[in-house]
Amino acid sequence: MSDWQFAQENPAEQLAQLHLFSIMKRQAGGDIPFRITVKEFAAPPPGQRLRFFAEADKPLNQKTASFVPCGWGNTVFNALIDCVRLIRQFPYEGTSRRFRRKRQVIVRDPDSILPVGGTQHRDS
């Protein structure tokens, strides 16, 4: 048992050490980078028997039944490989609203800005 685990007084606190991984999903539309975070809980969370939980940073299968890949295990490896299998198995079908990048708008003349869905009004 690592010394950091003794910092937890109550299992409901869900103290966890984070392990970060990355993987590139290769598919026809281009390579998609995924970041996977594995939480190593000091004690299994309430209702769980396993101490390691892995979760990716992007959803998969967005056009059919969108879900975020994840996995539980009794080691970092077991949780990570469950998550990686799902990333390999299901397609990444573009960005959802939650993960879409915002477009940057460059305005040279502040008086030419139009409100969204409206018309331009000038004070004269």
Beta strands, then each sheet from edge to edge (+ up, - down):
strand 1: 16-25
strand 2: 32-41
strand 3: 52-56
strand 4: 70-73
sheet 1: 1+ 2- 3+ 4-
end
